[in-house]
């Protein structure tokens, strides 16, 4: 295929493999760029950060679009209401005051005790399962295993539910993708239905299970006289699972890939010359899981000389902001010892990722233990396969030789 | 199915868009942008689905924006997709 004709080419294969040259062209040509698709593409750090903290820009552009699609489809007797039901309490698509209230409920309900131990034992188990293999898939056999277990643990679900939910999660994740086809909508709807049914069948027992975050959420709502319908509670469960799994799995997979490509940086970690906390932050800055978030302008706003009219959609490229040379020295180099690493991989402002600590913790434990067990791991393949979703950047698979 | 001619492809697109927008086919000009014809990102989803099914091709929703008139769209399909599939 020839070079895409537009600056903004989020589905071109070369950009899915490596979006950073496209971001650079956009940032250098026009950091606030009106794309052929009608939305504004933001690629510099300063503007991205200022929009994320600006109350005039609201969340939920995807949800609005989906709701309009669902209404149109309904006029054609196509029922996609499962999608909007499943997403009714997706925090990242909500706005104050509902957003503030629900966010506080979830933060208070989150029980952080013993989670460290739980993750360590899942990582040990996952590594033991790799014993003796000459080759394995880093994504399916390791990176995905840990966050799926963690989120099932948080929600109070059984071990044998892991695989089923993982597959459903992928269908729902499509809701965050940029441009959606009719077939995507159908798949999302059936995925949403299956997810909702799964939780509907278990919701009564999860609400009574003290080990489940849902128990704490219900308890907190009751104590504070906050109304929460079953539909909303189920949507929270779906959101936590989807938001928690693919992001952390991507951090572990992409992180281990990048460390393998930068052997000098891997060596720094092996020799304990840098903390894993700093290393994870730099891995996140360098190649973030969540590359893109959307906003809608609630009024006319002028930014960098461009007039953004009320109702416009904005696509904020977090991955591009994290490579802005005005903010980061040598932005295209992975430097685990980087100082002043105020990246936007977890977002910024009121929607700052509320599971950042959990993603970070899983990343630290999973990467550290992996390197200890397989200090000489290598990647035999030339071409790395990425999933076709620029919004959430993750490996489709990655063959690894443990030694 | 046999590889369609460009004219067949164009007529099919005009018919689909006409149906979606409840307009006569004569009003669906091939050099007017989809946007100016009256399609948006949502109605285009339905049009693209019909094209995919009828001609058995796979289209990404962003093509609608990248090639924003029937003429450009069909040129692109014939250059990049039909030929690739044949090869």
Contacts between the chains, C-beta under 8 A, distances in Angstrom:
chain1	res1	chain2	res2	distance
A	1	B	80	6.6
A	4	B	66	7.4
A	5	B	66	6.9
A	6	B	66	6.1
A	9	B	66	7.8
A	10	B	62	7.0
A	11	B	60	5.1
A	11	B	62	5.3
A	35	B	65	7.7
A	36	B	65	4.7
A	36	B	66	6.2
A	36	B	68	7.0
A	37	B	41	7.7
A	37	B	62	6.7
A	37	B	65	4.3
A	38	B	41	7.7
A	38	B	65	7.4
A	65	B	41	7.0
A	65	B	42	7.3
A	68	B	42	5.6
A	69	B	42	4.9
A	69	B	45	6.7
A	72	B	42	5.4
A	72	B	43	7.0
A	72	B	46	7.8
A	76	B	46	7.6
A	178	B	62	7.5
A	179	B	41	7.8
A	179	B	60	6.8
A	179	B	61	3.8
A	179	B	62	4.6
A	180	B	45	7.2
A	180	B	61	6.1
A	181	B	45	6.3
A	181	B	48	6.4
A	181	B	49	6.9
A	181	B	52	7.9
A	181	B	59	7.4
A	181	B	60	7.4
A	181	B	61	5.1
A	182	B	45	5.1
A	182	B	46	6.5
A	182	B	48	6.9
A	182	B	49	3.6
A	182	B	52	8.0
A	183	B	49	7.2
A	183	B	52	7.9
A	185	B	45	7.2
